[in-house]
Amino acid sequence: MNFTDLDTHAQPVNLRTHCPSRQYKMSGLGGKGYVPPPSIGHELGIMFGFLGAMALCMIAYSFAWRHGNKVGQKREAERIEAVKASGWLNEKQESDEERKERAGEEVPS
C-alpha cells in the first residue's frame, strides 16, 4: 500500500467524535492533555526566587542611587566654592524688604 492508495480510500472523519483531545494535539502538547506542575514546592520556589531576586535588585539600585546623589552633591559643593572664589556669588543674601528699600519702593508694615 502506498500513499496514493490512502488518498483514494480516505473516509471523511468527524473530529468531534474521532479525536476528543484534538485541541491539545493542535496546540502542540502531543495529545497529553492537562499536564500538572511537577509540585507545588517547585512553583513556590520559582515565585519566591523571583521575589528575592527582585528585592536584591531593588537594594542594589538604591545603593547605586545614593552613591550617585553623594557624588552629585560633592560636585555641586565644589562648583559653588569655585563660583564663590571667582567672585560671582556674593555671600550676603538680602531680604525682600532690603531689596525694595534699595529700589525705592514702599514697604508695607
Biopython code that builds the backbone (N, CA, C, O; Angstrom):
import numpy as np
from Bio.PDB.StructureBuilder import StructureBuilder

atoms = [
    (1, "MET", "N", (0.837, -1.175, 0.000)),
    (1, "MET", "CA", (0.000, 0.000, 0.000)),
    (1, "MET", "C", (0.887, 1.244, 0.000)),
    (1, "MET", "O", (1.788, 1.389, 0.826)),
    (2, "ASN", "N", (0.620, 2.094, -0.903)),
    (2, "ASN", "CA", (1.419, 3.312, -0.966)),
    (2, "ASN", "C", (0.557, 4.530, -0.638)),
    (2, "ASN", "O", (-0.623, 4.404, -0.313)),
    (3, "PHE", "N", (1.145, 5.658, -0.724)),
    (3, "PHE", "CA", (0.492, 6.905, -0.303)),
    (3, "PHE", "C", (-0.735, 7.220, -1.146)),
    (3, "PHE", "O", (-1.719, 7.742, -0.623)),
    (4, "THR", "N", (-0.700, 6.917, -2.425)),
    (4, "THR", "CA", (-1.841, 7.223, -3.294)),
    (4, "THR", "C", (-3.044, 6.357, -2.955)),
    (4, "THR", "O", (-4.180, 6.812, -3.093)),
    (5, "ASP", "N", (-2.826, 5.115, -2.512)),
    (5, "ASP", "CA", (-3.947, 4.265, -2.117)),
    (5, "ASP", "C", (-4.660, 4.828, -0.899)),
    (5, "ASP", "O", (-5.882, 4.734, -0.792)),
    (6, "LEU", "N", (-3.906, 5.407, 0.012)),
    (6, "LEU", "CA", (-4.514, 6.006, 1.206)),
    (6, "LEU", "C", (-5.415, 7.172, 0.839)),
    (6, "LEU", "O", (-6.492, 7.338, 1.411)),
    (7, "ASP", "N", (-4.975, 7.975, -0.110)),
    (7, "ASP", "CA", (-5.755, 9.134, -0.506)),
    (7, "ASP", "C", (-7.049, 8.746, -1.199)),
    (7, "ASP", "O", (-8.064, 9.416, -1.006)),
    (8, "THR", "N", (-7.048, 7.703, -1.988)),
    (8, "THR", "CA", (-8.242, 7.342, -2.741)),
    (8, "THR", "C", (-9.290, 6.664, -1.877)),
    (8, "THR", "O", (-10.478, 6.721, -2.196)),
    (9, "HIS", "N", (-8.874, 6.018, -0.780)),
    (9, "HIS", "CA", (-9.806, 5.303, 0.060)),
    (9, "HIS", "C", (-10.115, 6.032, 1.369)),
    (9, "HIS", "O", (-10.689, 5.446, 2.287)),
    (10, "ALA", "N", (-9.741, 7.284, 1.451)),
    (10, "ALA", "CA", (-9.930, 8.018, 2.701)),
    (10, "ALA", "C", (-11.403, 8.321, 2.926)),
    (10, "ALA", "O", (-12.129, 8.690, 2.004)),
    (11, "GLN", "N", (-11.819, 8.160, 4.156)),
    (11, "GLN", "CA", (-13.182, 8.474, 4.541)),
    (11, "GLN", "C", (-13.174, 9.799, 5.301)),
    (11, "GLN", "O", (-12.218, 10.079, 6.024)),
    (12, "PRO", "N", (-14.209, 10.615, 5.158)),
    (12, "PRO", "CA", (-14.252, 11.852, 5.954)),
    (12, "PRO", "C", (-14.352, 11.504, 7.433)),
    (12, "PRO", "O", (-15.078, 10.586, 7.816)),
    (13, "VAL", "N", (-13.625, 12.237, 8.256)),
    (13, "VAL", "CA", (-13.561, 11.952, 9.685)),
    (13, "VAL", "C", (-14.170, 13.121, 10.436)),
    (13, "VAL", "O", (-13.816, 14.273, 10.189)),
    (14, "ASN", "N", (-15.073, 12.834, 11.343)),
    (14, "ASN", "CA", (-15.632, 13.857, 12.200)),
    (14, "ASN", "C", (-14.685, 14.028, 13.391)),
    (14, "ASN", "O", (-14.579, 13.133, 14.230)),
    (15, "LEU", "N", (-14.010, 15.152, 13.467)),
    (15, "LEU", "CA", (-13.008, 15.364, 14.508)),
    (15, "LEU", "C", (-13.631, 15.435, 15.901)),
    (15, "LEU", "O", (-12.963, 15.123, 16.886)),
    (16, "ARG", "N", (-14.898, 15.839, 15.999)),
    (16, "ARG", "CA", (-15.514, 15.932, 17.320)),
    (16, "ARG", "C", (-15.700, 14.554, 17.952)),
    (16, "ARG", "O", (-15.538, 14.399, 19.163)),
    (17, "THR", "N", (-16.029, 13.581, 17.161)),
    (17, "THR", "CA", (-16.231, 12.239, 17.712)),
    (17, "THR", "C", (-14.975, 11.395, 17.630)),
    (17, "THR", "O", (-14.764, 10.521, 18.471)),
    (18, "HIS", "N", (-14.147, 11.635, 16.647)),
    (18, "HIS", "CA", (-12.971, 10.798, 16.440)),
    (18, "HIS", "C", (-11.838, 11.144, 17.403)),
    (18, "HIS", "O", (-11.163, 10.250, 17.915)),
    (19, "CYS", "N", (-11.630, 12.424, 17.648)),
    (19, "CYS", "CA", (-10.472, 12.857, 18.439)),
    (19, "CYS", "C", (-10.921, 13.879, 19.476)),
    (19, "CYS", "O", (-10.879, 15.077, 19.197)),
    (20, "PRO", "N", (-11.352, 13.450, 20.668)),
    (20, "PRO", "CA", (-11.836, 14.415, 21.655)),
    (20, "PRO", "C", (-10.753, 15.339, 22.192)),
    (20, "PRO", "O", (-11.065, 16.419, 22.694)),
    (21, "SER", "N", (-9.501, 14.945, 22.100)),
    (21, "SER", "CA", (-8.436, 15.817, 22.617)),
    (21, "SER", "C", (-7.722, 16.535, 21.479)),
    (21, "SER", "O", (-6.522, 16.800, 21.554)),
    (22, "ARG", "N", (-8.470, 16.847, 20.424)),
    (22, "ARG", "CA", (-7.832, 17.468, 19.252)),
    (22, "ARG", "C", (-7.242, 18.833, 19.570)),
    (22, "ARG", "O", (-6.244, 19.232, 18.970)),
    (23, "GLN", "N", (-7.857, 19.562, 20.520)),
    (23, "GLN", "CA", (-7.312, 20.880, 20.826)),
    (23, "GLN", "C", (-5.911, 20.760, 21.419)),
    (23, "GLN", "O", (-5.080, 21.643, 21.210)),
    (24, "TYR", "N", (-5.637, 19.688, 22.152)),
    (24, "TYR", "CA", (-4.299, 19.504, 22.705)),
    (24, "TYR", "C", (-3.329, 19.060, 21.627)),
    (24, "TYR", "O", (-2.167, 19.468, 21.630)),
    (25, "LYS", "N", (-3.792, 18.231, 20.707)),
    (25, "LYS", "CA", (-2.926, 17.820, 19.610)),
    (25, "LYS", "C", (-2.601, 19.011, 18.720)),
    (25, "LYS", "O", (-1.485, 19.139, 18.216)),
    (26, "MET", "N", (-3.579, 19.872, 18.537)),
    (26, "MET", "CA", (-3.362, 21.037, 17.693)),
    (26, "MET", "C", (-2.504, 22.078, 18.399)),
    (26, "MET", "O", (-1.833, 22.867, 17.733)),
    (27, "SER", "N", (-2.508, 22.099, 19.735)),
    (27, "SER", "CA", (-1.744, 23.107, 20.454)),
    (27, "SER", "C", (-0.289, 22.708, 20.636)),
    (27, "SER", "O", (0.495, 23.498, 21.161)),
    (28, "GLY", "N", (0.093, 21.515, 20.221)),
    (28, "GLY", "CA", (1.479, 21.110, 20.327)),
    (28, "GLY", "C", (1.793, 20.330, 21.584)),
    (28, "GLY", "O", (2.961, 20.045, 21.848)),
    (29, "LEU", "N", (0.789, 19.974, 22.367)),
    (29, "LEU", "CA", (1.033, 19.198, 23.575)),
    (29, "LEU", "C", (1.127, 17.706, 23.284)),
    (29, "LEU", "O", (1.419, 16.920, 24.185)),
    (30, "GLY", "N", (0.887, 17.311, 22.058)),
    (30, "GLY", "CA", (1.035, 15.926, 21.673)),
    (30, "GLY", "C", (-0.047, 15.022, 22.206)),
    (30, "GLY", "O", (0.191, 13.823, 22.352)),
    (31, "GLY", "N", (-1.202, 15.525, 22.499)),
    (31, "GLY", "CA", (-2.289, 14.704, 22.957)),
    (31, "GLY", "C", (-2.207, 14.317, 24.417)),
    (31, "GLY", "O", (-2.940, 13.435, 24.865)),
    (32, "LYS", "N", (-1.332, 14.956, 25.163)),
    (32, "LYS", "CA", (-1.188, 14.607, 26.573)),
    (32, "LYS", "C", (-2.298, 15.191, 27.424)),
    (32, "LYS", "O", (-2.548, 14.708, 28.528)),
    (33, "GLY", "N", (-2.952, 16.196, 26.943)),
    (33, "GLY", "CA", (-3.995, 16.829, 27.743)),
    (33, "GLY", "C", (-3.386, 17.734, 28.794)),
    (33, "GLY", "O", (-2.331, 18.330, 28.578)),
    (34, "TYR", "N", (-4.052, 17.833, 29.933)),
    (34, "TYR", "CA", (-3.572, 18.695, 31.015)),
    (34, "TYR", "C", (-2.337, 18.070, 31.653)),
    (34, "TYR", "O", (-2.339, 16.901, 32.037)),
    (35, "VAL", "N", (-1.287, 18.874, 31.756)),
    (35, "VAL", "CA", (-0.055, 18.417, 32.389)),
    (35, "VAL", "C", (0.092, 19.197, 33.689)),
    (35, "VAL", "O", (0.338, 20.403, 33.643)),
    (36, "PRO", "N", (-0.049, 18.558, 34.842)),
    (36, "PRO", "CA", (0.054, 19.281, 36.105)),
    (36, "PRO", "C", (1.487, 19.701, 36.386)),
    (36, "PRO", "O", (2.421, 19.093, 35.863)),
    (37, "PRO", "N", (1.677, 20.730, 37.202)),
    (37, "PRO", "CA", (3.033, 21.146, 37.551)),
    (37, "PRO", "C", (3.730, 20.034, 38.332)),
    (37, "PRO", "O", (3.064, 19.205, 38.952)),
    (38, "PRO", "N", (5.061, 20.006, 38.309)),
    (38, "PRO", "CA", (5.787, 18.946, 38.995)),
    (38, "PRO", "C", (5.443, 18.874, 40.486)),
    (38, "PRO", "O", (5.249, 17.786, 41.028)),
    (39, "SER", "N", (5.371, 20.015, 41.134)),
    (39, "SER", "CA", (4.970, 20.047, 42.537)),
    (39, "SER", "C", (4.673, 21.487, 42.927)),
    (39, "SER", "O", (5.130, 22.427, 42.276)),
    (40, "ILE", "N", (3.910, 21.647, 43.983)),
    (40, "ILE", "CA", (3.607, 22.999, 44.465)),
    (40, "ILE", "C", (4.877, 23.636, 45.014)),
    (40, "ILE", "O", (5.078, 24.843, 44.879)),
    (41, "GLY", "N", (5.734, 22.828, 45.632)),
    (41, "GLY", "CA", (7.003, 23.354, 46.161)),
    (41, "GLY", "C", (7.858, 23.961, 45.064)),
    (41, "GLY", "O", (8.506, 24.988, 45.267)),
    (42, "HIS", "N", (7.859, 23.323, 43.902)),
    (42, "HIS", "CA", (8.623, 23.851, 42.769)),
    (42, "HIS", "C", (8.060, 25.195, 42.326)),
    (42, "HIS", "O", (8.811, 26.140, 42.082)),
    (43, "GLU", "N", (6.758, 25.276, 42.223)),
    (43, "GLU", "CA", (6.114, 26.521, 41.814)),
    (43, "GLU", "C", (6.367, 27.632, 42.837)),
    (43, "GLU", "O", (6.658, 28.769, 42.463)),
    (44, "LEU", "N", (6.258, 27.304, 44.116)),
    (44, "LEU", "CA", (6.525, 28.300, 45.161)),
    (44, "LEU", "C", (7.987, 28.719, 45.145)),
    (44, "LEU", "O", (8.306, 29.885, 45.378)),
    (45, "GLY", "N", (8.866, 27.778, 44.874)),
    (45, "GLY", "CA", (10.288, 28.114, 44.780)),
    (45, "GLY", "C", (10.569, 29.104, 43.671)),
    (45, "GLY", "O", (11.355, 30.035, 43.848)),
    (46, "ILE", "N", (9.934, 28.910, 42.531)),
    (46, "ILE", "CA", (10.106, 29.854, 41.422)),
    (46, "ILE", "C", (9.560, 31.220, 41.813)),
    (46, "ILE", "O", (10.196, 32.243, 41.556)),
    (47, "MET", "N", (8.395, 31.240, 42.428)),
    (47, "MET", "CA", (7.778, 32.519, 42.794)),
    (47, "MET", "C", (8.637, 33.273, 43.811)),
    (47, "MET", "O", (8.937, 34.451, 43.617)),
    (48, "PHE", "N", (9.033, 32.597, 44.895)),
    (48, "PHE", "CA", (9.820, 33.279, 45.921)),
    (48, "PHE", "C", (11.240, 33.565, 45.443)),
    (48, "PHE", "O", (11.860, 34.527, 45.898)),
    (49, "GLY", "N", (11.753, 32.763, 44.552)),
    (49, "GLY", "CA", (13.050, 33.061, 43.952)),
    (49, "GLY", "C", (13.011, 34.348, 43.152)),
    (49, "GLY", "O", (13.926, 35.169, 43.224)),
    (50, "PHE", "N", (11.945, 34.515, 42.391)),
    (50, "PHE", "CA", (11.798, 35.753, 41.621)),
    (50, "PHE", "C", (11.652, 36.953, 42.553)),
    (50, "PHE", "O", (12.269, 37.994, 42.324)),
    (51, "LEU", "N", (10.837, 36.814, 43.605)),
    (51, "LEU", "CA", (10.666, 37.918, 44.551)),
    (51, "LEU", "C", (11.981, 38.268, 45.237)),
    (51, "LEU", "O", (12.283, 39.443, 45.446)),
    (52, "GLY", "N", (12.761, 37.251, 45.586)),
    (52, "GLY", "CA", (14.066, 37.505, 46.202)),
    (52, "GLY", "C", (15.023, 38.208, 45.251)),
    (52, "GLY", "O", (15.732, 39.133, 45.649)),
    (53, "ALA", "N", (15.046, 37.774, 44.000)),
    (53, "ALA", "CA", (15.906, 38.421, 43.007)),
    (53, "ALA", "C", (15.474, 39.871, 42.787)),
    (53, "ALA", "O", (16.317, 40.754, 42.631)),
    (54, "MET", "N", (14.167, 40.114, 42.775)),
    (54, "MET", "CA", (13.671, 41.472, 42.606)),
    (54, "MET", "C", (14.076, 42.344, 43.792)),
    (54, "MET", "O", (14.461, 43.499, 43.608)),
    (55, "ALA", "N", (13.991, 41.794, 45.019)),
    (55, "ALA", "CA", (14.386, 42.557, 46.211)),
    (55, "ALA", "C", (15.877, 42.881, 46.169)),
    (55, "ALA", "O", (16.274, 43.995, 46.511)),
    (56, "LEU", "N", (16.708, 41.923, 45.756)),
    (56, "LEU", "CA", (18.152, 42.190, 45.658)),
    (56, "LEU", "C", (18.442, 43.286, 44.637)),
    (56, "LEU", "O", (19.294, 44.143, 44.870)),
    (57, "CYS", "N", (17.742, 43.261, 43.515)),
    (57, "CYS", "CA", (17.937, 44.304, 42.501)),
    (57, "CYS", "C", (17.512, 45.670, 43.032)),
    (57, "CYS", "O", (18.171, 46.672, 42.757)),
    (58, "MET", "N", (16.419, 45.719, 43.789)),
    (58, "MET", "CA", (15.972, 46.994, 44.352)),
    (58, "MET", "C", (16.984, 47.535, 45.350)),
    (58, "MET", "O", (17.250, 48.736, 45.370)),
    (59, "ILE", "N", (17.548, 46.666, 46.175)),
    (59, "ILE", "CA", (18.545, 47.094, 47.166)),
    (59, "ILE", "C", (19.800, 47.601, 46.461)),
    (59, "ILE", "O", (20.341, 48.645, 46.827)),
    (60, "ALA", "N", (20.264, 46.865, 45.455)),
    (60, "ALA", "CA", (21.452, 47.293, 44.712)),
    (60, "ALA", "C", (21.204, 48.633, 44.022)),
    (60, "ALA", "O", (22.088, 49.491, 43.999)),
    (61, "TYR", "N", (20.013, 48.819, 43.461)),
    (61, "TYR", "CA", (19.694, 50.076, 42.793)),
    (61, "TYR", "C", (19.654, 51.228, 43.795)),
    (61, "TYR", "O", (20.097, 52.333, 43.483)),
    (62, "SER", "N", (19.125, 50.976, 45.003)),
    (62, "SER", "CA", (19.062, 52.056, 45.990)),
    (62, "SER", "C", (20.470, 52.476, 46.420)),
    (62, "SER", "O", (20.723, 53.664, 46.623)),
    (63, "PHE", "N", (21.400, 51.503, 46.564)),
    (63, "PHE", "CA", (22.776, 51.869, 46.901)),
    (63, "PHE", "C", (23.421, 52.667, 45.770)),
    (63, "PHE", "O", (24.127, 53.643, 46.022)),
    (64, "ALA", "N", (23.181, 52.257, 44.535)),
    (64, "ALA", "CA", (23.729, 52.992, 43.400)),
    (64, "ALA", "C", (23.135, 54.401, 43.335)),
    (64, "ALA", "O", (23.842, 55.354, 43.007)),
    (65, "TRP", "N", (21.858, 54.540, 43.642)),
    (65, "TRP", "CA", (21.197, 55.856, 43.623)),
    (65, "TRP", "C", (21.799, 56.767, 44.693)),
    (65, "TRP", "O", (22.102, 57.930, 44.426)),
    (66, "ARG", "N", (21.971, 56.227, 45.916)),
    (66, "ARG", "CA", (22.553, 57.027, 46.999)),
    (66, "ARG", "C", (23.967, 57.454, 46.665)),
    (66, "ARG", "O", (24.350, 58.596, 46.919)),
    (67, "HIS", "N", (24.749, 56.540, 46.094)),
    (67, "HIS", "CA", (26.127, 56.884, 45.722)),
    (67, "HIS", "C", (26.126, 57.997, 44.673)),
    (67, "HIS", "O", (26.920, 58.935, 44.748)),
    (68, "GLY", "N", (25.231, 57.881, 43.701)),
    (68, "GLY", "CA", (25.143, 58.923, 42.676)),
    (68, "GLY", "C", (24.745, 60.270, 43.269)),
    (68, "GLY", "O", (25.261, 61.305, 42.848)),
    (69, "ASN", "N", (23.837, 60.269, 44.239)),
    (69, "ASN", "CA", (23.449, 61.522, 44.886)),
    (69, "ASN", "C", (24.606, 62.131, 45.662)),
    (69, "ASN", "O", (24.799, 63.347, 45.623)),
    (70, "LYS", "N", (25.389, 61.301, 46.376)),
    (70, "LYS", "CA", (26.540, 61.820, 47.129)),
    (70, "LYS", "C", (27.572, 62.431, 46.203)),
    (70, "LYS", "O", (28.124, 63.493, 46.492)),
    (71, "VAL", "N", (27.835, 61.757, 45.085)),
    (71, "VAL", "CA", (28.800, 62.290, 44.120)),
    (71, "VAL", "C", (28.287, 63.606, 43.547)),
    (71, "VAL", "O", (29.057, 64.553, 43.384)),
    (72, "GLY", "N", (26.996, 63.673, 43.241)),
    (72, "GLY", "CA", (26.413, 64.907, 42.698)),
    (72, "GLY", "C", (26.456, 66.055, 43.700)),
    (72, "GLY", "O", (26.725, 67.195, 43.321)),
    (73, "GLN", "N", (26.194, 65.770, 44.974)),
    (73, "GLN", "CA", (26.257, 66.817, 45.996)),
    (73, "GLN", "C", (27.681, 67.310, 46.185)),
    (73, "GLN", "O", (27.908, 68.502, 46.392)),
    (74, "LYS", "N", (28.631, 66.401, 46.116)),
    (74, "LYS", "CA", (30.033, 66.801, 46.260)),
    (74, "LYS", "C", (30.451, 67.698, 45.091)),
    (74, "LYS", "O", (31.102, 68.722, 45.298)),
    (75, "ARG", "N", (30.080, 67.319, 43.869)),
    (75, "ARG", "CA", (30.395, 68.156, 42.698)),
    (75, "ARG", "C", (29.742, 69.531, 42.812)),
    (75, "ARG", "O", (30.357, 70.544, 42.478)),
    (76, "GLU", "N", (28.493, 69.563, 43.284)),
    (76, "GLU", "CA", (27.784, 70.836, 43.417)),
    (76, "GLU", "C", (28.468, 71.730, 44.446)),
    (76, "GLU", "O", (28.602, 72.934, 44.229)),
    (77, "ALA", "N", (28.903, 71.147, 45.572)),
    (77, "ALA", "CA", (29.604, 71.940, 46.591)),
    (77, "ALA", "C", (30.912, 72.490, 46.031)),
    (77, "ALA", "O", (31.258, 73.646, 46.277)),
    (78, "GLU", "N", (31.639, 71.663, 45.278)),
    (78, "GLU", "CA", (32.892, 72.138, 44.668)),
    (78, "GLU", "C", (32.617, 73.241, 43.654)),
    (78, "GLU", "O", (33.377, 74.206, 43.564)),
    (79, "ARG", "N", (31.540, 73.104, 42.894)),
    (79, "ARG", "CA", (31.198, 74.129, 41.905)),
    (79, "ARG", "C", (30.851, 75.441, 42.580)),
    (79, "ARG", "O", (31.269, 76.503, 42.122)),
    (80, "ILE", "N", (30.082, 75.380, 43.677)),
    (80, "ILE", "CA", (29.702, 76.598, 44.389)),
    (80, "ILE", "C", (30.934, 77.265, 44.987)),
    (80, "ILE", "O", (31.051, 78.490, 44.950)),
    (81, "GLU", "N", (31.846, 76.482, 45.534)),
    (81, "GLU", "CA", (33.087, 77.052, 46.077)),
    (81, "GLU", "C", (33.898, 77.738, 44.981)),
    (81, "GLU", "O", (34.482, 78.798, 45.210)),
    (82, "ALA", "N", (33.935, 77.142, 43.804)),
    (82, "ALA", "CA", (34.673, 77.754, 42.692)),
    (82, "ALA", "C", (34.016, 79.059, 42.254)),
    (82, "ALA", "O", (34.707, 80.025, 41.928)),
    (83, "VAL", "N", (32.681, 79.089, 42.246)),
    (83, "VAL", "CA", (31.977, 80.315, 41.861)),
    (83, "VAL", "C", (32.204, 81.399, 42.916)),
    (83, "VAL", "O", (32.393, 82.567, 42.573)),
    (84, "LYS", "N", (32.187, 81.018, 44.202)),
    (84, "LYS", "CA", (32.452, 81.988, 45.266)),
    (84, "LYS", "C", (33.868, 82.521, 45.169)),
    (84, "LYS", "O", (34.096, 83.715, 45.360)),
    (85, "ALA", "N", (34.822, 81.650, 44.876)),
    (85, "ALA", "CA", (36.216, 82.064, 44.766)),
    (85, "ALA", "C", (36.432, 83.011, 43.591)),
    (85, "ALA", "O", (37.305, 83.877, 43.649)),
    (86, "SER", "N", (35.653, 82.858, 42.536)),
    (86, "SER", "CA", (35.814, 83.732, 41.383)),
    (86, "SER", "C", (35.125, 85.081, 41.588)),
    (86, "SER", "O", (35.345, 86.016, 40.818)),
    (87, "GLY", "N", (34.286, 85.183, 42.632)),
    (87, "GLY", "CA", (33.656, 86.459, 42.936)),
    (87, "GLY", "C", (32.285, 86.654, 42.323)),
    (87, "GLY", "O", (31.711, 87.734, 42.465)),
    (88, "TRP", "N", (31.752, 85.688, 41.668)),
    (88, "TRP", "CA", (30.457, 85.823, 41.037)),
    (88, "TRP", "C", (29.299, 85.600, 41.994)),
    (88, "TRP", "O", (28.163, 85.952, 41.678)),
    (89, "LEU", "N", (29.562, 85.031, 43.141)),
    (89, "LEU", "CA", (28.499, 84.752, 44.094)),
    (89, "LEU", "C", (28.784, 85.526, 45.377)),
    (89, "LEU", "O", (29.805, 85.311, 46.030)),
    (90, "ASN", "N", (27.856, 86.441, 45.736)),
    (90, "ASN", "CA", (28.022, 87.218, 46.960)),
    (90, "ASN", "C", (27.562, 86.395, 48.152)),
    (90, "ASN", "O", (26.589, 85.644, 48.074)),
    (91, "GLU", "N", (28.275, 86.553, 49.246)),
    (91, "GLU", "CA", (27.908, 85.827, 50.458)),
    (91, "GLU", "C", (26.646, 86.407, 51.084)),
    (91, "GLU", "O", (25.848, 85.671, 51.666)),
    (92, "LYS", "N", (26.459, 87.707, 50.971)),
    (92, "LYS", "CA", (25.336, 88.350, 51.640)),
    (92, "LYS", "C", (24.060, 88.142, 50.831)),
    (92, "LYS", "O", (24.004, 88.453, 49.641)),
    (93, "GLN", "N", (23.063, 87.626, 51.482)),
    (93, "GLN", "CA", (21.762, 87.463, 50.863)),
    (93, "GLN", "C", (20.833, 88.528, 51.449)),
    (93, "GLN", "O", (20.555, 88.521, 52.648)),
    (94, "GLU", "N", (20.359, 89.434, 50.608)),
    (94, "GLU", "CA", (19.488, 90.478, 51.129)),
    (94, "GLU", "C", (18.042, 90.027, 51.083)),
    (94, "GLU", "O", (17.641, 89.272, 50.197)),
    (95, "SER", "N", (17.269, 90.492, 52.037)),
    (95, "SER", "CA", (15.864, 90.112, 52.117)),
    (95, "SER", "C", (15.043, 90.914, 51.115)),
    (95, "SER", "O", (15.552, 91.834, 50.474)),
    (96, "ASP", "N", (13.772, 90.556, 50.989)),
    (96, "ASP", "CA", (12.884, 91.270, 50.088)),
    (96, "ASP", "C", (12.712, 92.725, 50.511)),
    (96, "ASP", "O", (12.648, 93.622, 49.671)),
    (97, "GLU", "N", (12.638, 92.953, 51.831)),
    (97, "GLU", "CA", (12.469, 94.330, 52.326)),
    (97, "GLU", "C", (13.674, 95.181, 51.971)),
    (97, "GLU", "O", (13.514, 96.323, 51.541)),
    (98, "GLU", "N", (14.881, 94.647, 52.142)),
    (98, "GLU", "CA", (16.078, 95.425, 51.806)),
    (98, "GLU", "C", (16.131, 95.728, 50.314)),
    (98, "GLU", "O", (16.523, 96.823, 49.911)),
    (99, "ARG", "N", (15.737, 94.758, 49.498)),
    (99, "ARG", "CA", (15.741, 94.956, 48.055)),
    (99, "ARG", "C", (14.745, 96.040, 47.651)),
    (99, "ARG", "O", (15.048, 96.881, 46.805)),
    (100, "LYS", "N", (13.553, 96.019, 48.260)),
    (100, "LYS", "CA", (12.544, 97.025, 47.936)),
    (100, "LYS", "C", (12.975, 98.405, 48.414)),
    (100, "LYS", "O", (12.745, 99.402, 47.729)),
    (101, "GLU", "N", (13.610, 98.468, 49.605)),
    (101, "GLU", "CA", (14.090, 99.766, 50.102)),
    (101, "GLU", "C", (15.171, 100.317, 49.196)),
    (101, "GLU", "O", (15.197, 101.516, 48.917)),
    (102, "ARG", "N", (16.051, 99.467, 48.739)),
    (102, "ARG", "CA", (17.125, 99.901, 47.855)),
    (102, "ARG", "C", (16.567, 100.377, 46.522)),
    (102, "ARG", "O", (17.106, 101.302, 45.915)),
    (103, "ALA", "N", (15.482, 99.745, 46.064)),
    (103, "ALA", "CA", (14.881, 100.150, 44.804)),
    (103, "ALA", "C", (13.970, 101.383, 44.966)),
    (103, "ALA", "O", (13.520, 101.957, 43.974)),
    (104, "GLY", "N", (13.705, 101.780, 46.207)),
    (104, "GLY", "CA", (12.899, 102.949, 46.431)),
    (104, "GLY", "C", (11.403, 102.651, 46.554)),
    (104, "GLY", "O", (10.584, 103.570, 46.547)),
    (105, "GLU", "N", (11.059, 101.416, 46.663)),
    (105, "GLU", "CA", (9.645, 101.062, 46.800)),
    (105, "GLU", "C", (9.251, 101.171, 48.265)),
    (105, "GLU", "O", (10.079, 101.056, 49.169)),
    (106, "GLU", "N", (7.958, 101.397, 48.468)),
    (106, "GLU", "CA", (7.456, 101.492, 49.832)),
    (106, "GLU", "C", (7.177, 100.102, 50.373)),
    (106, "GLU", "O", (6.558, 99.278, 49.700)),
    (107, "VAL", "N", (7.634, 99.844, 51.590)),
    (107, "VAL", "CA", (7.456, 98.541, 52.235)),
    (107, "VAL", "C", (6.234, 98.633, 53.143)),
    (107, "VAL", "O", (6.205, 99.454, 54.060)),
    (108, "PRO", "N", (5.208, 97.784, 52.892)),
    (108, "PRO", "CA", (4.026, 97.850, 53.774)),
    (108, "PRO", "C", (4.351, 97.289, 55.156)),
    (108, "PRO", "O", (5.102, 96.323, 55.291)),
    (109, "SER", "N", (3.761, 97.922, 56.188)),
    (109, "SER", "CA", (4.035, 97.484, 57.558)),
    (109, "SER", "C", (3.039, 96.498, 58.025)),
    (109, "SER", "O", (3.122, 96.026, 59.159)),
]
sb = StructureBuilder()
sb.init_structure("model")
sb.init_model(0)
sb.init_chain("A")
sb.init_seg("    ")
for serial, (resi, resn, name, xyz) in enumerate(atoms, 1):
    if name == "N":
        sb.init_residue(resn, " ", resi, " ")
    sb.init_atom(name, np.array(xyz, "f"), 0.0, 1.0, " ", f" {name:<3s}", serial, name[0])
structure = sb.get_structure()
